[in-house]
Amino acid sequence: MRVLLTNDDGIHADGLQALRRALLQVPDIELAVIAPDSNRSATARSITIRRPIWVQEVDFGDGTVGYATDGTPVDCVRFAALGLIEGFQAELIVSGINHGANLGDDITYSGTVAAALEGVVLGLPAVAVSQLTGTHDWHGGEPMDFERSAAFTARLVEEIDAAARRQAEGLGTGGRMPLPSGTLLNINTPPGDTEIAGVEVARLGKRIYRDELALEREEAGRKLFRIYGPAPDMHDEDGTDMNAVAEGRIAVTPLHFDLTDEPGIATLGSYDLARLLAPAAREVEE
């Protein structure tokens, strides 16, 4: 299986490097690394369209290399899909390990999850992995131990590969977990120094953000504001990813890209929105 590893913390981030080393130990995996050259956290699904993107080969010092770009996490996945690495076409996207959680509403901001979602857009299975910091620094600025998260993810990738091989041979999955094309698993693990209590397949929880508008200083007729506050809180509900990691379990949440509100289709369809065309046309004429 050809696996693309990327992230949003940058190619030299400890989380990516721990996962890179773990994936290199998985048999029959061809690993490629394309990641941002520096931190691109909270860039969500942004892409670089108004300028060319630099790419530089990075020697990891163990006989393998990766590619650093000054683009976004989504750009990195597109690079792989468009043939940056000759002869390599990814069959699985793995994004992470992110320095800090991506739980509940966080996923809409996350560059880590966005890179995996780009795999879904391309029709590829994908895995996004994030680890709680275990400190008040929820951005993950302090040193973290990613070894257990990396080992779990490597075993998961090995499981996905084994299931895919059995299915290709017409043998079923043999109890292995398949990951269909276009499916994303969002994984959040407890802090590295926490004893893992298990694994829970959970739905997304609900964040409680505590942001505030704070004036930092004024100068030359302009004001400098800070609008993002301390670590967000959560609604503690059973069955959610937030509850799972709070109780020391790894949370695994399947996601898809179709944001369509299906009940909303039927509701809106019952209204005659075409009646707005005539008055709109009259306003244009006037």
N, C-alpha and C positions, 0 to 999 in steps of 0.2 A: 504494500500500500504506500502510495506517495503522499506524504504529509507535509503541509506548509505550516510552519510555526511563525506566529507574529505576535504583536502586543501593542499597547499604547504607551507604556512606560519607557520605551527605548530599547535598542538592541543590546545594550550593556546592562540592563536591569537584572537584578539578582533573581527575580521570579522567572524571567524568560530563560536565563542561563541554567537555573536548576532544572527546569522542564526540558530544556534542550539536552542536557546530559542524561536525564532519565529516558527520554525518547530514543536516544542513540543506542540504548541497551535493549530496545524491543526488537526481537528477531523479525526479519523480512520487512522492515520499515525503511523507506527511502525518505530522508528528512531534508527539507530545505528551509532556510530561515531568511525571511525578508521582513524587516521591522523598521520603524522610524529611527532616525539617528539621535533623537533626544525625546524628552517626555512630551507626549501628545494626549495626556489625560483629558477627559471630558470633551473631546472633539466630536463625539457622536459619529454620525454618518457623513461628516464633511469630506469633500474631495477637493483636489487641487486642479483648477481648470484655467486659471489666468496666467500661468507661467509654467515653464518646463520644470521637471523634478530631477534633482541630483541623485545619483546612486553611487555608492562606494562599497567595494568589497572589504569585508572585515575578517581578519584571520583570528579564529578563536584559540589558537595555540595548541590545539589537540589534533591537528591534521584536517580539520574541517573549517569551512568558511561560511559566512552569511553575507547578506547585502543590506546596507543601511541606506535609507532614503530620507530626504527632507520633506517628504509628503506625510499624509495621514495614514492611520491604520487601514482604512478602506483602500487607499492608493496602493498599499503594499500587497493586498490581495489581488487587486487588478493587475499589478505588475506580474504576479505569478501566472494569472490566467492568460495574459497577453504574451507570454513567452520570454520573460526576462532571463530565465535560466533555461538554456538550450536543452531540449529533450525532457523537460520536467513539466508535467501537467498534474496539478494537485488532485487528489481523490478525497482528501479530508483536510479541513481547516481547523487548526488548533490555535487559540488566541489566549495568551496569558503566560505565566500566572500573574494576574494583576496585583499590585501592591495596594490592597484595600478592597472592601466588599463591593459587589455590584448586585444589590438585592432590590426586589420590588421595583419601585419607580426609578431607581438608579439606572436601570438598563437603558432608559431613553437618552441618557447623557453619555453613556460609557463608550469610549473608543474601543475598549476590549470587546464588548458585545457587538459593536458595530462591525468590526472586522469579521467576526463569525457570521453575522447577518449577511455580509457580502457573499459569503459562501452559499448561504441559502438562496440569495438572488441568482447566483450562478448555477443553482441546482445541485450543490454539493452538501454533504453532511458537514456539520461543524460543531466544535466544542469551545466554549468560553469558560475560562477558569479564573477565579478570583479568591483571594485569601483575606480574611479579616486581620486587622492589624493587632488587635488586643491592647491597644493604647488609645489615649484621647486623640492621637494624631491619626484621624481616620483617612488622611490622604496617603498614608503609608510611607512617611519620610524617615521613620526610624528603621534600624536593621531588623530583618525578619528571617525566620527559618522556614524555607519552602520545601524541605526534603520530603515530608510526608505527603503534602499536596501533590508534588511532582510524581512521587511513586504511585499514588492512587490514579492520577491522570494517565500515566504510562500504562498501567494495567487496564484502564478503561479503553485506551486506544488499541491495545493488544486484543481485547475482547471484541471490539468493533471489527478489527481486521479478521479475526478468526471467524466471526459470523458471516462476514462478506465472502470469505473464501469458501465456506461450506455452502452458502447459497449459490455461488457461482458454479459449484460442482453438483448442484441439485440434491444436496444432502440435508436441506433444512438448516436451522441454526444450531441444532445440537445443544439447546439450552443456553447458547451464547446470546448476548444482547445485540440485535441488529440496530443500525442507525440509518434509516432511509434517507435518500437524497432529499435535500431541502429541509432537513430537520436540524434544529440547533438545541444543544444541551447547555444550559447555563448552570455552571457549577460554582458553588461558594463553599469554602472550607473554613473551619474554625482556625483561630490563631495557631501558629506553629508549635507553641509550647502547651497547647491544650490536648488532653487525651481525647481522641475521637471516639464518640459513643455509638456511632453507626452512620448509616446513609439513609436519607429520606427523599423520596420523590415528592416534591412539594410544588404548590402553586406560588405565584408571585404574591408577596405581601404588600402592605401599604406603608409608605414612609411618612414621617412627620418632620418636615423641615423647619428649622429654627433660624432661618436667615433674617437679617435685619439690615436696614440702610444706615451705614455709619460714615460720617464725614471724617476723612483722615486729615486733610489739610486743604488750604486754598492758596493759590498763587497765580499771578498774572491774569486775573479775571476768570479763572477756571477753578473747578472743585474736583478733588480726588475722593471718590467714594469706595467703600467696601460693602458689598451686598451679600456675601456668602458667610454664614456664621459657623458655629461649632458643629460637631458631628450630629447628624439627624437622628431622631428617635424613631420608634416604630409602633405600629399596632400589633400587640402580641397575640396573635391568633393561631390556634392549632392548625396544622396543615400547610402553613406558609413557609417560604424559604427563610424568612427572618426568625421565626420561632425555632426552626430546625437548628440553625447555626448558633442561636442563643443558648440552646441546650446541648451544644457540643457535637451536633451531627453535621455531616456533609449534606448540603442541600443540592439536589439535582432537579432542574426545572426544564421541561421540554417547551420550546418556543417555536412559533412559526411567524412568517412575515405578512400574512394576510390580515390587515388591520380593518377590513370591512366589517361594519356593524350589520350583521345579517338581519336581525329583527328590524333595524332601522331602515333597511331597504324596503321592507313591506310597509312600514309606517309612512315613509316619505312618498312611496308609490301611490298611496291612497289620496294624496293631495294633487290638485291640478296646478302644478308649477308652471305649465305652459301659459297659463292665463296672465303671467307677469310679463310676457313678451310684448304684448300690445302697448301697455302703459310705458314700458321701458323704451320702446321705439318712438312713442310720441315725445318723450323727454329728450331723446337724441335730436329729433327733428326741430324741437323748439329751441 
